[in-house]
Amino acid sequence: MKDEPRSTNLFMKLDSVFIWKEPFGLVLIIAPWNYPLNLTLVLLVGALAAGSCVVLKPSEISQGTEKVLAEVLPQYLDQSCFAVVLGGP
């Protein structure tokens, strides 16, 4: 699962080019209470882009963010590839 470096062309000489592998499967994301939206969505997008299904557990301390994620995400994402679990620890 190491990154595979790739050669660059003239336009990308200053960039680093590599293939970053992420596995398929089921991903459990337990979101932290600090920066709950940012730290949750970054991991969610990466897991969905890699082709994984996601079980998302927002922090029970940030109740407002927990409710927003549970209500808004099903409106914009296919519910067959993720689930939001609410509640305490």
HTML snippet that shows the backbone in 3Dmol.js (N, CA, C, O; Angstrom):
<script src="https://3Dmol.org/build/3Dmol-min.js"></script>
<div id="view" style="width:600px;height:400px;position:relative"></div>
<script>
const pdb = `
ATOM      1  N   MET A   1       0.809  -1.197   0.000  1.00  0.00           N
ATOM      2  CA  MET A   1       0.000   0.000   0.000  1.00  0.00           C
ATOM      3  C   MET A   1       0.857   1.268   0.000  1.00  0.00           C
ATOM      4  O   MET A   1       0.347   2.358   0.258  1.00  0.00           O
ATOM      5  N   LYS A   2       2.138   1.133  -0.284  1.00  0.00           N
ATOM      6  CA  LYS A   2       2.982   2.323  -0.337  1.00  0.00           C
ATOM      7  C   LYS A   2       2.610   3.168  -1.548  1.00  0.00           C
ATOM      8  O   LYS A   2       2.093   2.665  -2.546  1.00  0.00           O
ATOM      9  N   ASP A   3       2.886   4.471  -1.434  1.00  0.00           N
ATOM     10  CA  ASP A   3       2.662   5.364  -2.567  1.00  0.00           C
ATOM     11  C   ASP A   3       3.627   5.002  -3.691  1.00  0.00           C
ATOM     12  O   ASP A   3       4.796   4.698  -3.453  1.00  0.00           O
ATOM     13  N   GLU A   4       3.110   5.042  -4.927  1.00  0.00           N
ATOM     14  CA  GLU A   4       3.937   4.734  -6.086  1.00  0.00           C
ATOM     15  C   GLU A   4       4.296   6.026  -6.797  1.00  0.00           C
ATOM     16  O   GLU A   4       3.412   6.685  -7.345  1.00  0.00           O
ATOM     17  N   PRO A   5       5.565   6.409  -6.805  1.00  0.00           N
ATOM     18  CA  PRO A   5       5.941   7.627  -7.529  1.00  0.00           C
ATOM     19  C   PRO A   5       5.804   7.425  -9.034  1.00  0.00           C
ATOM     20  O   PRO A   5       6.038   6.330  -9.547  1.00  0.00           O
ATOM     21  N   ARG A   6       5.432   8.462  -9.716  1.00  0.00           N
ATOM     22  CA  ARG A   6       5.270   8.430 -11.164  1.00  0.00           C
ATOM     23  C   ARG A   6       6.121   9.526 -11.782  1.00  0.00           C
ATOM     24  O   ARG A   6       6.453  10.518 -11.133  1.00  0.00           O
ATOM     25  N   SER A   7       6.466   9.333 -13.040  1.00  0.00           N
ATOM     26  CA  SER A   7       7.262  10.332 -13.741  1.00  0.00           C
ATOM     27  C   SER A   7       6.396  11.545 -14.079  1.00  0.00           C
ATOM     28  O   SER A   7       5.176  11.442 -14.202  1.00  0.00           O
ATOM     29  N   THR A   8       7.042  12.672 -14.224  1.00  0.00           N
ATOM     30  CA  THR A   8       6.334  13.917 -14.522  1.00  0.00           C
ATOM     31  C   THR A   8       6.725  14.411 -15.907  1.00  0.00           C
ATOM     32  O   THR A   8       7.753  14.020 -16.459  1.00  0.00           O
ATOM     33  N   ASN A   9       5.896  15.264 -16.444  1.00  0.00           N
ATOM     34  CA  ASN A   9       6.221  15.873 -17.732  1.00  0.00           C
ATOM     35  C   ASN A   9       6.771  17.288 -17.495  1.00  0.00           C
ATOM     36  O   ASN A   9       6.994  17.684 -16.352  1.00  0.00           O
ATOM     37  N   LEU A  10       6.980  18.014 -18.533  1.00  0.00           N
ATOM     38  CA  LEU A  10       7.588  19.339 -18.431  1.00  0.00           C
ATOM     39  C   LEU A  10       6.727  20.307 -17.630  1.00  0.00           C
ATOM     40  O   LEU A  10       7.261  21.157 -16.917  1.00  0.00           O
ATOM     41  N   PHE A  11       5.398  20.193 -17.734  1.00  0.00           N
ATOM     42  CA  PHE A  11       4.500  21.115 -17.046  1.00  0.00           C
ATOM     43  C   PHE A  11       4.412  20.838 -15.546  1.00  0.00           C
ATOM     44  O   PHE A  11       4.027  21.717 -14.775  1.00  0.00           O
ATOM     45  N   MET A  12       4.761  19.634 -15.133  1.00  0.00           N
ATOM     46  CA  MET A  12       4.630  19.270 -13.713  1.00  0.00           C
ATOM     47  C   MET A  12       5.980  18.957 -13.075  1.00  0.00           C
ATOM     48  O   MET A  12       6.034  18.156 -12.142  1.00  0.00           O
ATOM     49  N   LYS A  13       7.059  19.555 -13.542  1.00  0.00           N
ATOM     50  CA  LYS A  13       8.383  19.275 -13.003  1.00  0.00           C
ATOM     51  C   LYS A  13       8.504  19.674 -11.541  1.00  0.00           C
ATOM     52  O   LYS A  13       9.238  19.025 -10.796  1.00  0.00           O
ATOM     53  N   LEU A  14       7.817  20.706 -11.110  1.00  0.00           N
ATOM     54  CA  LEU A  14       7.929  21.170  -9.733  1.00  0.00           C
ATOM     55  C   LEU A  14       6.972  20.440  -8.790  1.00  0.00           C
ATOM     56  O   LEU A  14       7.042  20.632  -7.576  1.00  0.00           O
ATOM     57  N   ASP A  15       6.091  19.617  -9.325  1.00  0.00           N
ATOM     58  CA  ASP A  15       5.115  18.892  -8.510  1.00  0.00           C
ATOM     59  C   ASP A  15       5.626  17.486  -8.205  1.00  0.00           C
ATOM     60  O   ASP A  15       6.495  16.957  -8.898  1.00  0.00           O
ATOM     61  N   SER A  16       5.077  16.908  -7.172  1.00  0.00           N
ATOM     62  CA  SER A  16       5.343  15.500  -6.906  1.00  0.00           C
ATOM     63  C   SER A  16       4.112  14.710  -7.356  1.00  0.00           C
ATOM     64  O   SER A  16       2.984  15.037  -6.989  1.00  0.00           O
ATOM     65  N   VAL A  17       4.342  13.684  -8.144  1.00  0.00           N
ATOM     66  CA  VAL A  17       3.258  12.887  -8.703  1.00  0.00           C
ATOM     67  C   VAL A  17       3.393  11.463  -8.169  1.00  0.00           C
ATOM     68  O   VAL A  17       4.455  10.848  -8.261  1.00  0.00           O
ATOM     69  N   PHE A  18       2.299  10.952  -7.611  1.00  0.00           N
ATOM     70  CA  PHE A  18       2.314   9.598  -7.102  1.00  0.00           C
ATOM     71  C   PHE A  18       0.899   9.054  -7.080  1.00  0.00           C
ATOM     72  O   PHE A  18      -0.070   9.809  -7.155  1.00  0.00           O
ATOM     73  N   ILE A  19       0.788   7.739  -6.975  1.00  0.00           N
ATOM     74  CA  ILE A  19      -0.499   7.067  -6.839  1.00  0.00           C
ATOM     75  C   ILE A  19      -0.674   6.749  -5.364  1.00  0.00           C
ATOM     76  O   ILE A  19       0.143   6.044  -4.772  1.00  0.00           O
ATOM     77  N   TRP A  20      -1.737   7.270  -4.775  1.00  0.00           N
ATOM     78  CA  TRP A  20      -2.030   7.088  -3.357  1.00  0.00           C
ATOM     79  C   TRP A  20      -3.135   6.047  -3.254  1.00  0.00           C
ATOM     80  O   TRP A  20      -4.256   6.297  -3.696  1.00  0.00           O
ATOM     81  N   LYS A  21      -2.846   4.891  -2.682  1.00  0.00           N
ATOM     82  CA  LYS A  21      -3.797   3.787  -2.639  1.00  0.00           C
ATOM     83  C   LYS A  21      -4.609   3.831  -1.349  1.00  0.00           C
ATOM     84  O   LYS A  21      -4.066   4.031  -0.262  1.00  0.00           O
ATOM     85  N   GLU A  22      -5.904   3.642  -1.489  1.00  0.00           N
ATOM     86  CA  GLU A  22      -6.807   3.496  -0.360  1.00  0.00           C
ATOM     87  C   GLU A  22      -7.649   2.253  -0.615  1.00  0.00           C
ATOM     88  O   GLU A  22      -8.125   2.054  -1.733  1.00  0.00           O
ATOM     89  N   PRO A  23      -7.840   1.421   0.389  1.00  0.00           N
ATOM     90  CA  PRO A  23      -8.528   0.150   0.165  1.00  0.00           C
ATOM     91  C   PRO A  23     -10.032   0.297  -0.013  1.00  0.00           C
ATOM     92  O   PRO A  23     -10.634   1.257   0.468  1.00  0.00           O
ATOM     93  N   PHE A  24     -10.633  -0.664  -0.710  1.00  0.00           N
ATOM     94  CA  PHE A  24     -12.082  -0.780  -0.772  1.00  0.00           C
ATOM     95  C   PHE A  24     -12.545  -1.470   0.498  1.00  0.00           C
ATOM     96  O   PHE A  24     -11.757  -2.161   1.144  1.00  0.00           O
ATOM     97  N   GLY A  25     -13.765  -1.302   0.858  1.00  0.00           N
ATOM     98  CA  GLY A  25     -14.277  -1.995   2.026  1.00  0.00           C
ATOM     99  C   GLY A  25     -15.218  -1.119   2.819  1.00  0.00           C
ATOM    100  O   GLY A  25     -15.865  -0.227   2.271  1.00  0.00           O
ATOM    101  N   LEU A  26     -15.291  -1.374   4.093  1.00  0.00           N
ATOM    102  CA  LEU A  26     -16.155  -0.632   4.998  1.00  0.00           C
ATOM    103  C   LEU A  26     -15.292   0.205   5.920  1.00  0.00           C
ATOM    104  O   LEU A  26     -14.337  -0.298   6.510  1.00  0.00           O
ATOM    105  N   VAL A  27     -15.626   1.484   6.048  1.00  0.00           N
ATOM    106  CA  VAL A  27     -14.854   2.418   6.855  1.00  0.00           C
ATOM    107  C   VAL A  27     -15.732   2.930   7.983  1.00  0.00           C
ATOM    108  O   VAL A  27     -16.863   3.361   7.754  1.00  0.00           O
ATOM    109  N   LEU A  28     -15.207   2.882   9.208  1.00  0.00           N
ATOM    110  CA  LEU A  28     -15.887   3.463  10.361  1.00  0.00           C
ATOM    111  C   LEU A  28     -15.204   4.771  10.685  1.00  0.00           C
ATOM    112  O   LEU A  28     -14.006   4.797  10.968  1.00  0.00           O
ATOM    113  N   ILE A  29     -15.959   5.864  10.647  1.00  0.00           N
ATOM    114  CA  ILE A  29     -15.425   7.182  10.986  1.00  0.00           C
ATOM    115  C   ILE A  29     -16.084   7.633  12.276  1.00  0.00           C
ATOM    116  O   ILE A  29     -17.290   7.876  12.316  1.00  0.00           O
ATOM    117  N   ILE A  30     -15.285   7.744  13.332  1.00  0.00           N
ATOM    118  CA  ILE A  30     -15.770   8.266  14.600  1.00  0.00           C
ATOM    119  C   ILE A  30     -15.259   9.694  14.685  1.00  0.00           C
ATOM    120  O   ILE A  30     -14.064   9.923  14.874  1.00  0.00           O
ATOM    121  N   ALA A  31     -16.155  10.644  14.546  1.00  0.00           N
ATOM    122  CA  ALA A  31     -15.774  12.047  14.431  1.00  0.00           C
ATOM    123  C   ALA A  31     -15.410  12.633  15.790  1.00  0.00           C
ATOM    124  O   ALA A  31     -16.021  12.280  16.799  1.00  0.00           O
ATOM    125  N   PRO A  32     -14.425  13.520  15.829  1.00  0.00           N
ATOM    126  CA  PRO A  32     -14.057  14.184  17.074  1.00  0.00           C
ATOM    127  C   PRO A  32     -15.003  15.344  17.378  1.00  0.00           C
ATOM    128  O   PRO A  32     -15.785  15.758  16.524  1.00  0.00           O
ATOM    129  N   TRP A  33     -14.924  15.852  18.581  1.00  0.00           N
ATOM    130  CA  TRP A  33     -15.793  16.963  18.972  1.00  0.00           C
ATOM    131  C   TRP A  33     -15.224  18.300  18.520  1.00  0.00           C
ATOM    132  O   TRP A  33     -15.983  19.251  18.332  1.00  0.00           O
ATOM    133  N   ASN A  34     -13.912  18.401  18.339  1.00  0.00           N
ATOM    134  CA  ASN A  34     -13.316  19.655  17.885  1.00  0.00           C
ATOM    135  C   ASN A  34     -13.251  19.648  16.355  1.00  0.00           C
ATOM    136  O   ASN A  34     -12.799  18.665  15.768  1.00  0.00           O
ATOM    137  N   TYR A  35     -13.679  20.691  15.722  1.00  0.00           N
ATOM    138  CA  TYR A  35     -13.815  20.787  14.269  1.00  0.00           C
ATOM    139  C   TYR A  35     -14.616  19.606  13.726  1.00  0.00           C
ATOM    140  O   TYR A  35     -14.143  18.914  12.824  1.00  0.00           O
ATOM    141  N   PRO A  36     -15.801  19.363  14.246  1.00  0.00           N
ATOM    142  CA  PRO A  36     -16.522  18.124  13.888  1.00  0.00           C
ATOM    143  C   PRO A  36     -16.918  18.054  12.420  1.00  0.00           C
ATOM    144  O   PRO A  36     -16.902  16.972  11.834  1.00  0.00           O
ATOM    145  N   LEU A  37     -17.268  19.171  11.819  1.00  0.00           N
ATOM    146  CA  LEU A  37     -17.710  19.126  10.425  1.00  0.00           C
ATOM    147  C   LEU A  37     -16.533  18.905   9.487  1.00  0.00           C
ATOM    148  O   LEU A  37     -16.587  18.040   8.614  1.00  0.00           O
ATOM    149  N   ASN A  38     -15.474  19.678   9.662  1.00  0.00           N
ATOM    150  CA  ASN A  38     -14.313  19.579   8.785  1.00  0.00           C
ATOM    151  C   ASN A  38     -13.648  18.209   8.883  1.00  0.00           C
ATOM    152  O   ASN A  38     -13.389  17.570   7.863  1.00  0.00           O
ATOM    153  N   LEU A  39     -13.374  17.762  10.090  1.00  0.00           N
ATOM    154  CA  LEU A  39     -12.669  16.495  10.260  1.00  0.00           C
ATOM    155  C   LEU A  39     -13.530  15.293   9.878  1.00  0.00           C
ATOM    156  O   LEU A  39     -13.003  14.216   9.602  1.00  0.00           O
ATOM    157  N   THR A  40     -14.828  15.469   9.860  1.00  0.00           N
ATOM    158  CA  THR A  40     -15.718  14.385   9.438  1.00  0.00           C
ATOM    159  C   THR A  40     -15.820  14.320   7.919  1.00  0.00           C
ATOM    160  O   THR A  40     -15.676  13.249   7.329  1.00  0.00           O
ATOM    161  N   LEU A  41     -16.067  15.456   7.293  1.00  0.00           N
ATOM    162  CA  LEU A  41     -16.292  15.468   5.847  1.00  0.00           C
ATOM    163  C   LEU A  41     -15.034  15.154   5.047  1.00  0.00           C
ATOM    164  O   LEU A  41     -15.125  14.555   3.975  1.00  0.00           O
ATOM    165  N   VAL A  42     -13.865  15.544   5.541  1.00  0.00           N
ATOM    166  CA  VAL A  42     -12.625  15.233   4.826  1.00  0.00           C
ATOM    167  C   VAL A  42     -12.435  13.716   4.749  1.00  0.00           C
ATOM    168  O   VAL A  42     -12.098  13.182   3.692  1.00  0.00           O
ATOM    169  N   LEU A  43     -12.649  13.031   5.862  1.00  0.00           N
ATOM    170  CA  LEU A  43     -12.513  11.577   5.858  1.00  0.00           C
ATOM    171  C   LEU A  43     -13.628  10.905   5.065  1.00  0.00           C
ATOM    172  O   LEU A  43     -13.395   9.905   4.385  1.00  0.00           O
ATOM    173  N   LEU A  44     -14.840  11.453   5.152  1.00  0.00           N
ATOM    174  CA  LEU A  44     -15.977  10.889   4.425  1.00  0.00           C
ATOM    175  C   LEU A  44     -15.758  10.973   2.924  1.00  0.00           C
ATOM    176  O   LEU A  44     -15.985   9.993   2.214  1.00  0.00           O
ATOM    177  N   VAL A  45     -15.328  12.104   2.436  1.00  0.00           N
ATOM    178  CA  VAL A  45     -15.099  12.284   0.997  1.00  0.00           C
ATOM    179  C   VAL A  45     -13.987  11.363   0.511  1.00  0.00           C
ATOM    180  O   VAL A  45     -14.104  10.762  -0.557  1.00  0.00           O
ATOM    181  N   GLY A  46     -12.911  11.247   1.283  1.00  0.00           N
ATOM    182  CA  GLY A  46     -11.813  10.365   0.889  1.00  0.00           C
ATOM    183  C   GLY A  46     -12.232   8.908   0.821  1.00  0.00           C
ATOM    184  O   GLY A  46     -11.852   8.192  -0.105  1.00  0.00           O
ATOM    185  N   ALA A  47     -13.010   8.467   1.795  1.00  0.00           N
ATOM    186  CA  ALA A  47     -13.459   7.072   1.812  1.00  0.00           C
ATOM    187  C   ALA A  47     -14.435   6.787   0.677  1.00  0.00           C
ATOM    188  O   ALA A  47     -14.342   5.742   0.034  1.00  0.00           O
ATOM    189  N   LEU A  48     -15.368   7.699   0.423  1.00  0.00           N
ATOM    190  CA  LEU A  48     -16.328   7.492  -0.668  1.00  0.00           C
ATOM    191  C   LEU A  48     -15.636   7.553  -2.030  1.00  0.00           C
ATOM    192  O   LEU A  48     -15.983   6.792  -2.933  1.00  0.00           O
ATOM    193  N   ALA A  49     -14.668   8.445  -2.183  1.00  0.00           N
ATOM    194  CA  ALA A  49     -13.940   8.544  -3.446  1.00  0.00           C
ATOM    195  C   ALA A  49     -13.117   7.289  -3.716  1.00  0.00           C
ATOM    196  O   ALA A  49     -12.881   6.940  -4.873  1.00  0.00           O
ATOM    197  N   ALA A  50     -12.680   6.613  -2.662  1.00  0.00           N
ATOM    198  CA  ALA A  50     -11.907   5.390  -2.828  1.00  0.00           C
ATOM    199  C   ALA A  50     -12.796   4.180  -3.097  1.00  0.00           C
ATOM    200  O   ALA A  50     -12.296   3.088  -3.371  1.00  0.00           O
ATOM    201  N   GLY A  51     -14.109   4.370  -3.019  1.00  0.00           N
ATOM    202  CA  GLY A  51     -15.025   3.283  -3.305  1.00  0.00           C
ATOM    203  C   GLY A  51     -15.447   2.493  -2.085  1.00  0.00           C
ATOM    204  O   GLY A  51     -15.999   1.401  -2.220  1.00  0.00           O
ATOM    205  N   SER A  52     -15.201   3.018  -0.901  1.00  0.00           N
ATOM    206  CA  SER A  52     -15.559   2.318   0.321  1.00  0.00           C
ATOM    207  C   SER A  52     -16.941   2.745   0.805  1.00  0.00           C
ATOM    208  O   SER A  52     -17.393   3.851   0.511  1.00  0.00           O
ATOM    209  N   CYS A  53     -17.598   1.879   1.536  1.00  0.00           N
ATOM    210  CA  CYS A  53     -18.828   2.237   2.239  1.00  0.00           C
ATOM    211  C   CYS A  53     -18.436   2.788   3.601  1.00  0.00           C
ATOM    212  O   CYS A  53     -17.407   2.406   4.159  1.00  0.00           O
ATOM    213  N   VAL A  54     -19.258   3.690   4.137  1.00  0.00           N
ATOM    214  CA  VAL A  54     -18.879   4.408   5.350  1.00  0.00           C
ATOM    215  C   VAL A  54     -19.979   4.308   6.395  1.00  0.00           C
ATOM    216  O   VAL A  54     -21.160   4.468   6.089  1.00  0.00           O
ATOM    217  N   VAL A  55     -19.573   4.040   7.637  1.00  0.00           N
ATOM    218  CA  VAL A  55     -20.435   4.184   8.800  1.00  0.00           C
ATOM    219  C   VAL A  55     -19.889   5.398   9.545  1.00  0.00           C
ATOM    220  O   VAL A  55     -18.744   5.396   9.997  1.00  0.00           O
ATOM    221  N   LEU A  56     -20.707   6.423   9.667  1.00  0.00           N
ATOM    222  CA  LEU A  56     -20.284   7.697  10.242  1.00  0.00           C
ATOM    223  C   LEU A  56     -20.901   7.859  11.618  1.00  0.00           C
ATOM    224  O   LEU A  56     -22.122   7.797  11.764  1.00  0.00           O
ATOM    225  N   LYS A  57     -20.063   8.068  12.633  1.00  0.00           N
ATOM    226  CA  LYS A  57     -20.526   8.286  14.003  1.00  0.00           C
ATOM    227  C   LYS A  57     -20.038   9.658  14.449  1.00  0.00           C
ATOM    228  O   LYS A  57     -18.894   9.793  14.883  1.00  0.00           O
ATOM    229  N   PRO A  58     -20.907  10.698  14.347  1.00  0.00           N
ATOM    230  CA  PRO A  58     -20.518  12.028  14.814  1.00  0.00           C
ATOM    231  C   PRO A  58     -20.410  12.051  16.338  1.00  0.00           C
ATOM    232  O   PRO A  58     -20.989  11.208  17.023  1.00  0.00           O
ATOM    233  N   SER A  59     -19.673  13.011  16.853  1.00  0.00           N
ATOM    234  CA  SER A  59     -19.502  13.151  18.295  1.00  0.00           C
ATOM    235  C   SER A  59     -20.815  13.552  18.947  1.00  0.00           C
ATOM    236  O   SER A  59     -21.525  14.423  18.445  1.00  0.00           O
ATOM    237  N   GLU A  60     -21.135  12.916  20.066  1.00  0.00           N
ATOM    238  CA  GLU A  60     -22.362  13.257  20.787  1.00  0.00           C
ATOM    239  C   GLU A  60     -22.229  14.584  21.530  1.00  0.00           C
ATOM    240  O   GLU A  60     -23.233  15.147  21.968  1.00  0.00           O
ATOM    241  N   ILE A  61     -21.024  15.081  21.676  1.00  0.00           N
ATOM    242  CA  ILE A  61     -20.811  16.363  22.357  1.00  0.00           C
ATOM    243  C   ILE A  61     -21.259  17.522  21.473  1.00  0.00           C
ATOM    244  O   ILE A  61     -21.817  18.500  21.970  1.00  0.00           O
ATOM    245  N   SER A  62     -21.020  17.420  20.174  1.00  0.00           N
ATOM    246  CA  SER A  62     -21.434  18.467  19.230  1.00  0.00           C
ATOM    247  C   SER A  62     -22.785  18.066  18.622  1.00  0.00           C
ATOM    248  O   SER A  62     -22.853  17.593  17.488  1.00  0.00           O
ATOM    249  N   GLN A  63     -23.837  18.262  19.386  1.00  0.00           N
ATOM    250  CA  GLN A  63     -25.167  17.776  19.001  1.00  0.00           C
ATOM    251  C   GLN A  63     -25.731  18.482  17.778  1.00  0.00           C
ATOM    252  O   GLN A  63     -26.431  17.860  16.978  1.00  0.00           O
ATOM    253  N   GLY A  64     -25.443  19.759  17.620  1.00  0.00           N
ATOM    254  CA  GLY A  64     -25.944  20.478  16.447  1.00  0.00           C
ATOM    255  C   GLY A  64     -25.363  19.937  15.160  1.00  0.00           C
ATOM    256  O   GLY A  64     -26.085  19.725  14.185  1.00  0.00           O
ATOM    257  N   THR A  65     -24.057  19.711  15.154  1.00  0.00           N
ATOM    258  CA  THR A  65     -23.410  19.146  13.969  1.00  0.00           C
ATOM    259  C   THR A  65     -23.885  17.730  13.709  1.00  0.00           C
ATOM    260  O   THR A  65     -24.040  17.323  12.558  1.00  0.00           O
ATOM    261  N   GLU A  66     -24.114  16.982  14.773  1.00  0.00           N
ATOM    262  CA  GLU A  66     -24.613  15.615  14.651  1.00  0.00           C
ATOM    263  C   GLU A  66     -25.962  15.592  13.929  1.00  0.00           C
ATOM    264  O   GLU A  66     -26.184  14.763  13.047  1.00  0.00           O
ATOM    265  N   LYS A  67     -26.850  16.495  14.304  1.00  0.00           N
ATOM    266  CA  LYS A  67     -28.175  16.548  13.679  1.00  0.00           C
ATOM    267  C   LYS A  67     -28.106  17.019  12.234  1.00  0.00           C
ATOM    268  O   LYS A  67     -28.815  16.501  11.372  1.00  0.00           O
ATOM    269  N   VAL A  68     -27.249  18.004  11.970  1.00  0.00           N
ATOM    270  CA  VAL A  68     -27.117  18.515  10.600  1.00  0.00           C
ATOM    271  C   VAL A  68     -26.589  17.424   9.676  1.00  0.00           C
ATOM    272  O   VAL A  68     -27.099  17.252   8.569  1.00  0.00           O
ATOM    273  N   LEU A  69     -25.576  16.689  10.115  1.00  0.00           N
ATOM    274  CA  LEU A  69     -25.043  15.613   9.280  1.00  0.00           C
ATOM    275  C   LEU A  69     -26.089  14.537   9.014  1.00  0.00           C
ATOM    276  O   LEU A  69     -26.181  14.021   7.901  1.00  0.00           O
ATOM    277  N   ALA A  70     -26.868  14.201  10.021  1.00  0.00           N
ATOM    278  CA  ALA A  70     -27.889  13.163   9.858  1.00  0.00           C
ATOM    279  C   ALA A  70     -29.008  13.604   8.924  1.00  0.00           C
ATOM    280  O   ALA A  70     -29.601  12.765   8.247  1.00  0.00           O
ATOM    281  N   GLU A  71     -29.310  14.899   8.869  1.00  0.00           N
ATOM    282  CA  GLU A  71     -30.399  15.388   8.018  1.00  0.00           C
ATOM    283  C   GLU A  71     -29.944  15.753   6.610  1.00  0.00           C
ATOM    284  O   GLU A  71     -30.666  15.503   5.645  1.00  0.00           O
ATOM    285  N   VAL A  72     -28.761  16.338   6.481  1.00  0.00           N
ATOM    286  CA  VAL A  72     -28.334  16.885   5.191  1.00  0.00           C
ATOM    287  C   VAL A  72     -27.661  15.838   4.307  1.00  0.00           C
ATOM    288  O   VAL A  72     -27.921  15.801   3.104  1.00  0.00           O
ATOM    289  N   LEU A  73     -26.814  14.995   4.865  1.00  0.00           N
ATOM    290  CA  LEU A  73     -26.086  14.037   4.029  1.00  0.00           C
ATOM    291  C   LEU A  73     -26.992  13.117   3.214  1.00  0.00           C
ATOM    292  O   LEU A  73     -26.688  12.873   2.046  1.00  0.00           O
ATOM    293  N   PRO A  74     -28.089  12.592   3.766  1.00  0.00           N
ATOM    294  CA  PRO A  74     -28.957  11.729   2.937  1.00  0.00           C
ATOM    295  C   PRO A  74     -29.606  12.459   1.758  1.00  0.00           C
ATOM    296  O   PRO A  74     -30.015  11.820   0.789  1.00  0.00           O
ATOM    297  N   GLN A  75     -29.703  13.774   1.831  1.00  0.00           N
ATOM    298  CA  GLN A  75     -30.287  14.527   0.716  1.00  0.00           C
ATOM    299  C   GLN A  75     -29.348  14.589  -0.486  1.00  0.00           C
ATOM    300  O   GLN A  75     -29.804  14.718  -1.623  1.00  0.00           O
ATOM    301  N   TYR A  76     -28.039  14.498  -0.241  1.00  0.00           N
ATOM    302  CA  TYR A  76     -27.065  14.712  -1.309  1.00  0.00           C
ATOM    303  C   TYR A  76     -26.246  13.477  -1.668  1.00  0.00           C
ATOM    304  O   TYR A  76     -25.615  13.452  -2.724  1.00  0.00           O
ATOM    305  N   LEU A  77     -26.239  12.463  -0.823  1.00  0.00           N
ATOM    306  CA  LEU A  77     -25.450  11.268  -1.090  1.00  0.00           C
ATOM    307  C   LEU A  77     -26.351  10.043  -1.169  1.00  0.00           C
ATOM    308  O   LEU A  77     -27.430   9.999  -0.577  1.00  0.00           O
ATOM    309  N   ASP A  78     -25.884   9.066  -1.907  1.00  0.00           N
ATOM    310  CA  ASP A  78     -26.615   7.803  -2.041  1.00  0.00           C
ATOM    311  C   ASP A  78     -26.590   7.069  -0.705  1.00  0.00           C
ATOM    312  O   ASP A  78     -25.516   6.795  -0.171  1.00  0.00           O
ATOM    313  N   GLN A  79     -27.756   6.750  -0.164  1.00  0.00           N
ATOM    314  CA  GLN A  79     -27.834   6.141   1.157  1.00  0.00           C
ATOM    315  C   GLN A  79     -27.383   4.680   1.174  1.00  0.00           C
ATOM    316  O   GLN A  79     -27.266   4.093   2.250  1.00  0.00           O
ATOM    317  N   SER A  80     -27.133   4.092   0.033  1.00  0.00           N
ATOM    318  CA  SER A  80     -26.640   2.721   0.013  1.00  0.00           C
ATOM    319  C   SER A  80     -25.140   2.646   0.286  1.00  0.00           C
ATOM    320  O   SER A  80     -24.613   1.554   0.502  1.00  0.00           O
ATOM    321  N   CYS A  81     -24.442   3.780   0.281  1.00  0.00           N
ATOM    322  CA  CYS A  81     -22.985   3.751   0.491  1.00  0.00           C
ATOM    323  C   CYS A  81     -22.559   4.341   1.828  1.00  0.00           C
ATOM    324  O   CYS A  81     -21.364   4.349   2.125  1.00  0.00           O
ATOM    325  N   PHE A  82     -23.480   4.835   2.646  1.00  0.00           N
ATOM    326  CA  PHE A  82     -23.084   5.358   3.949  1.00  0.00           C
ATOM    327  C   PHE A  82     -24.259   5.268   4.919  1.00  0.00           C
ATOM    328  O   PHE A  82     -25.417   5.156   4.518  1.00  0.00           O
ATOM    329  N   ALA A  83     -23.925   5.318   6.198  1.00  0.00           N
ATOM    330  CA  ALA A  83     -24.927   5.353   7.258  1.00  0.00           C
ATOM    331  C   ALA A  83     -24.420   6.279   8.357  1.00  0.00           C
ATOM    332  O   ALA A  83     -23.230   6.288   8.672  1.00  0.00           O
ATOM    333  N   VAL A  84     -25.331   7.057   8.937  1.00  0.00           N
ATOM    334  CA  VAL A  84     -24.993   7.943  10.043  1.00  0.00           C
ATOM    335  C   VAL A  84     -25.607   7.356  11.299  1.00  0.00           C
ATOM    336  O   VAL A  84     -26.816   7.132  11.359  1.00  0.00           O
ATOM    337  N   VAL A  85     -24.775   7.107  12.307  1.00  0.00           N
ATOM    338  CA  VAL A  85     -25.224   6.530  13.571  1.00  0.00           C
ATOM    339  C   VAL A  85     -25.168   7.614  14.629  1.00  0.00           C
ATOM    340  O   VAL A  85     -24.109   8.190  14.877  1.00  0.00           O
ATOM    341  N   LEU A  86     -26.312   7.896  15.260  1.00  0.00           N
ATOM    342  CA  LEU A  86     -26.382   8.929  16.295  1.00  0.00           C
ATOM    343  C   LEU A  86     -26.417   8.292  17.675  1.00  0.00           C
ATOM    344  O   LEU A  86     -26.774   7.124  17.826  1.00  0.00           O
ATOM    345  N   GLY A  87     -26.043   9.072  18.676  1.00  0.00           N
ATOM    346  CA  GLY A  87     -26.150   8.591  20.054  1.00  0.00           C
ATOM    347  C   GLY A  87     -24.870   8.751  20.824  1.00  0.00           C
ATOM    348  O   GLY A  87     -23.901   9.344  20.351  1.00  0.00           O
ATOM    349  N   GLY A  88     -24.886   8.211  22.022  1.00  0.00           N
ATOM    350  CA  GLY A  88     -23.762   8.324  22.939  1.00  0.00           C
ATOM    351  C   GLY A  88     -22.657   7.323  22.639  1.00  0.00           C
ATOM    352  O   GLY A  88     -22.689   6.621  21.628  1.00  0.00           O
ATOM    353  N   PRO A  89     -21.685   7.272  23.529  1.00  0.00           N
ATOM    354  CA  PRO A  89     -20.531   6.376  23.304  1.00  0.00           C
ATOM    355  C   PRO A  89     -20.898   4.906  23.346  1.00  0.00           C
ATOM    356  O   PRO A  89     -20.032   4.048  23.175  1.00  0.00           O
TER     357      PRO A  89
END
`;
const viewer = $3Dmol.createViewer("view");
viewer.addModel(pdb, "pdb");
viewer.setStyle({}, {cartoon: {color: "spectrum"}});
viewer.zoomTo();
viewer.render();
</script>
